[in-house]
Amino acid sequence: MTPADPSHKVLTRAEVLERFGRPRTGTLVFTNGCFDLLHPGHVRYLAEARALGDMLLVAVNTDASVRRLDKGGERPLVAEADRAVVLAALASVDAVCLFHEDTPRALIAALLPDVLVKGGDYAASEVVGREEVEAAGGRVALIPYVEGYSTTRLIHRIRDLTP
């Protein structure tokens, strides 16, 4: 592993809890998603999320978890380990952790981040882990959805270009 290798920012659940669990110094921001095909909407979202605190942890659905979300039979297009490393390479991301459950509720409840972030396409009441975070004194932040960018739209565009 070289210093430029982002894989050192991909952590196990145990490593995440040890490094970012309470008590901690600084404000931990947490978000999650599939991040199947990284696009500018994702990059802007993650940069805005990181600006809400001192460190950003991104929890990424495993391949099996993505398939259970019914994103389409071919999803995910990019394997979980590759999605994690690509996210870890972003300057705004301090750490990445895979989760195999349908939602990251158990990880959120164990970690109790200071700020729980989701995109503006969610209502605060729909954010998984909101109750746990707010009960521990944290807050939920919704970042406006960046119009014109979606993984599904990108997949359709690629299919239209394929002969």
C-alpha positions, 0 to 999 in steps of 0.5 A: 500500500502506498500513501496514495492508495485509497484502500486504507480508508476502507474500514471494517465495521469494527475499525469504524466503531473503534476509530469513530465511535463515542466518545470522539473528538470532532463532529462525525458526519455519516451518509450511506448509499449504493454509489454504483456509478459515481457521478458529479451529483454524488461528488457534490453531495459528498463534498456538501456532507463533509462540510457539515463536520470534521469527518465524513464516513460513507456506508456503502451497500454490499452487492447483495444489499443492492440486489435486495433494493430492487435497483434492477437485475443488472445492479450493481454494475460495479462490485462493492470493493471497487465502489468503496475504493472509488469513494475512498479516493475522494478528498471529502471522504474520510472513511468508507465501510460496507454494510450487508443489511438492507439499511444501515440502522444497526451501524448508525445505532452503534456509531451514533454520528453527530450529523446524519445526511441524506439527499433532498429526495428524502423527507427527514421522517424517512431517514433510517436512523434518524430516531437514534441519532436525534435521541443521542443529541445529533441531527439530520441534514438533507442536502438538495438533490442535484438535478440532471444526475442519476445512476439510472439515467446514466445507465439508460444513456449508456444503453442508448449509445450501445449498438 
